């Protein structure tokens, strides 16, 4: 495949300091693109990601962070116009580069970039489900979408949402799993059969349902709860199960190690998940996965996870108990792992590099620059020929 660009700016409207699917993808893509020799700069609100910078990825962070209700969650965005201008200024200097904006209509990181549209721009849509923001923001969206040269969505559900709400027709891709990083994590040691949960502690992620289900399982098990959120304190008070270990937010290395060490990964989200990245990470770790039977998880797991009705603590308890008492055979875990490999970040970046090449060739700014350079090269060659 021909590499058509030398630099990529990845723009996240969400602070990288807060766990989330979009943030996970931005970091994973930054690492993969940088590893392939491209110059990468990440733009996002909040504080710089020290771990990402230590891996050689430039990170421009600007703007204070607010938690705005969105899609059953609270999105960590910035409303700073100055931050939006900062990101637009960074992008304007990106010679031979493409801009890749995730959730471009979320406030307000990419607004200046899309309005100016000075560089070839790819947008990725993650969200499924509508909401009042699309209706109230429709005049802004109509203006901003003119700055998008090519669009992608992480699932059919996300594509349908943005098509219905904003008239954008994206290519349907997926979220990528960092298979190599999961492989490199040593399984975390355990003292008992272990259930692992990874996610924000908010109603949509279904942690309360999991904790209720654990109370119905009369086995000497342990549950690792990673993450934090607005419900953390209340859930800790409500569920005093000594088998639960509240671990807070942990880095990717420990997250992957605990996924590999656990017997079961529980993903009990109630709704609003357009793609099943966390279930796929569990499959890549060769861990049994029990997750909610919602569209995003059903599509990505493709029969390699146990699905239970969302919000049903009794069904979840039964599925978790069965997974612990009757562990899946190695062949089933290997098949799930092979399925997860199809969704690797390496495969995803291959697809995006094709999109980058397409927009780079068609965008007048970059194409014009290249034609000018090509012309100067021939002029110098002709002059050298005349000298001879």
N, C-alpha and C positions, 0 to 999 in steps of 0.2 A: 504494500500500500504506500502511495506517495505521501510524504509529509508535506502538507501545503502551507503550514504555518510554523513560526518559530516561537511564538509566545502566546500564552492564554491568560486572560484575567477571569477568574472565577468569582462571581458576586453572590453573596448570601444576604438576604434581608434579615436573617436571624443571627443573633450573637452566637459565636462558636463556643462560648463558655457554658452555654446551656445545652444539655443533651437533646437531640432530636434527629429525625430521619434526614432532613435536608442538610443539616450540619454534618452528619456522618458522611453523606455523599460528597459534599464539598471537600472535606478533608481527604477522603479516599481518592477522589479524582485528582486533587492537588499532588498527592504522593505518587500516583501512577504516572501522571503527565511529567512530573519532574524526573521520575526515574527513567523516562524515555528520552530525556535530554532536552525537553522544552523548557523555556523560561516561564515560570508560573508566578502570578501574584494573586493573592486572595484579598477580597475587599468585604468587610462585614462590620456591623456595629459592635460596640462594646470594647473589650480589651483584646490585645493580641494573644494568639494561641502560642504559648512558649514552646510547646512540644512540636508544633508544625514548623515554627521558625528554626528550631534546632535541627530539623530534618532538611533544611536548606530551602524552604518555601517562603517567599516574601509575603508578609501579611500586613496590609494597611487596615487598621481599625480606627473607626471614628464614630462619634455620636453616642449619647447616653442611651440606655436600654430601658424600654417600657414593656410591661406585660399586657398585651392587648388580647381580649377574648376573640378566638377564631376557631371555628370548626370543632367545638368541644374542648378546646385547649386554650392556653394563654401564650401567644406568640411573642418571643423576645425580640422586638423590633425597635428601630429608632425612628423618631419623627423629625430628626434634625435635617433641615434643608442644607445646612453647612456640610454635614457629612455626605449627603447626596452629591453636592458640588465637588467635594474632595475626591470621591470615587470617580466622578466624570472626568476630573483633571488627570487622575492616574491613567484612566483608559485612553485619554487623548494622546498620551505619550507612547502608546503601545504600538511601535512600528512592527510591521509584519505580524500583527497579532489579531486574535479573535477574542471577543468578549462572550463569556458564557454565564448567563444570568439564571439563577434558580428562583422560582416563584417571582417572576418579574413584577407582578402587580401588587405584591405585598408592600406596604409602606416601609421606607421610602428610598431605600438604598439605591435602587436602580433607576429611579425616575429621571435624574439628570442624564444618565447614560442613554436611556431610551429616547428622551426628547432630542438630544443632540445627535445621536446616531452617527457618530464619527468613525466607528469601526464596525466590521462585520459582527453581527450579534446573533447568537443562538440562545434560545430560552427553553428551560425545562419546567414543566408543570407537575407538581407532586400531589396536589390536593384533590380529594374526591368529595362530592357533596357541595351543594350551593350555600347560600347564606345571604344576609342583607348587604354584605360588603360589595358583592358583585353588582347588586341593583343600585346602591347608593353611589358606587364608584364608576358607573358605566361611562360617564363623559370622560373621566380621566383614562380609563382603560382604552377607549376608542383612540385617544391621542397616543398613548404609550405603545400600543401594539404596532404602530407604524414603524417603530424602531427595531422590530424583530425580523430578521432575515430568514430564520428557520426555527421551527418549534418542535419539541419532543415532549412526551408525557411518560410517566413511569409505569402506567398501566392503562388498560382500556377504560377503567372507571375515571381516572384522572383526565384522560382524553375526552371522554364524554362530558365531564364537568366543564372544562374550559371551552369545548365546542358549543355547548348549550348557553353558557353564560357570557362568553366574550367573542364568539364567532371565529375562534382560532382552531385550525385543523392541524394537530401535531402528528408526527410520527410516533408510534407506540414503541418505546424501548423498555427499560426496567431500571431498578436500583441495583448497583453492583456490590458484590460481597468480596471482601479482601481475603481471599482464600489463603494466600501465602502467610499473612499475618496470623490468621487463626491456626494454621499448621505449626507456626513457630512458637506458639504459646504452650508451655508445659501444663498438663492438666493439674488443676488446683487440688490438693489433697483433701479428702473428706473423712469424717468419722462415722458417718451413717448415710443411708440412702438420701440423696439430696435433690431438692427441687430448686430451680433458679428462676428468678424474675428479673428482667431488665427493662426499665422504662420510667417515664415520669409518673409521679404519684398524683394523678388526677383522675377524675371519674372515668374519662374515656378509655383509659388504659386498663381498667378492670381489676386493679390490685385489691380492692375491697372484696371482690368476688373470689379471688384466689385465697385471701386470708380466711374468708368464711368457709371455703372448701377444705382448707387445711384442718380446720376444727372438726371436720367430719371424718378425717383419716386417723384411725387409731393405730398408728405405727410409729416406731421410734425413728422419725425422719428429721431432717434439717431443711430449712428453707432460707436461701440467700436472696435478699431483696436489695437490688442495686438501683440507684437513682434517688431522686428526691422530688418534692413538688408541694403544691398547696395543701395536699391532704396528708402529708407525712405525719405531722404531730397528732392529728385527730385519729389516724389509723393506728398509730402506736398506742394511744390511750384505749382505743376501742378493742383492739385485738392484743391481748397480753400473752400470746402463745410463746412460751420460752424456747420453742423450737425455731422461731424466726430470728434471723440475724439481720439487723438493719445496717447495711454497709455504706449507704450514701452513694455519691457519685464517684465512680472509679474510672481510671484510664482504660483505653482500649485494650492494652496488654493484659491487665487483670480481668477485664470483662471476658475476653476470649479464653483466658485460662480457667475462669470459673464455669464458662459454658462447657468447656471440654471436661472439666472435672465432675460436673453435675450428672445425675442420672436422668433427669427430665428438665427440659426448658418449658416453662409455662408462659403462654402469651395470651392472656384472657381479655384482650381489648373488646370494647362493646360495639364500636362503630368508627367510621371516619378514617379507616386505614386503606389507602389506595393500593398499597403494595406490602407484601410480607417480608421485609428485610430481616427482621429479628428472627422469625422462624427459619429463614434460609441460613442465617448465621449459625443457628443451632444445628441444622442439618450438616453444614460444612464442618462443624465440630464433632460430628458423629454422636450426637446426643439425641435421645428421643424427644420429640416435640409434641406438646399438646397445646392446641390453640383454638381460638373461637372460629366458628363457621361463618365468617363474613367474606365478602367478595374478594378483597385483596389477598387474604390469607389462603382462601380456597384456590385462587388462580395460581399463586406462586408455589404453594406446597405440592400441588398436583398429585395428591394421594400419598405423599410421604410423611404426613403428620396426622395425628388423631385430632379430629375436629369435634367440637362440642358447641351446643347452642350458646350464644353470647349471653352473659348474665345469669346462667344457670349453675349455681354453686354445687348442687347435687350431682349434676352430670360431670362437672369439672372434677369433683372429688373422686367420682368413680373412675374417670379416665386416668387421673394421676395415680390412684391406688393400683390400678391394673398395670400401668407402666412400671411401677416399682416392684410389684409382686411377680409380674411376668415380663421381664426385660425383653426388649426386641432382639431378635437374633442379629448377629454381626452382619449377615447378608443384607438385612433390611436397612441397617445403618449405613452400610457401604453404598447401597442403592440411593439412599437419600443424599449421601455425600456427592455421588456422581451427578445427581440432579442439581445440587447447589452449584457445582462447578460450571454449569451452563450459564449461570447468572454472575460470573466473576467480574470484578472490576476491570480486569484486563480485557475481557470480551466487550464490556460496555464502552470502554475508552476507544477500542477499535471502531465502534459504531459512531462515536462522537467525532473522531478524527475525520471520518468520511463527511459528516455534516460540516465540520470546520472547513474542510477543503472546498465544499460546495459554496459556502457563503463567502469564503475568501476570494474565489474566482469571480463571483458575481458582484461583489460590493464595489462601487465605484472608487471609494477611497483607497482601498488596498490594491485593487486591480490597477488603478491609475498609477499608484506608486511603483508597482512592479513594471508596468510598461515604460515608465520614465527611466527606471534603472536599466531595463533591458535596452532602451534606446541609447542611454549613455554608454553602456558596455559596447554596443556596436559602433558608436561614434569613436570611442577610443581605439577599438580594433582597426577601424578604417584609417584612423590617423597613423597608427603604427605601420599599417600596410603601405600608406603613402610615403612615410619616412624611408621605408626600405626601398 
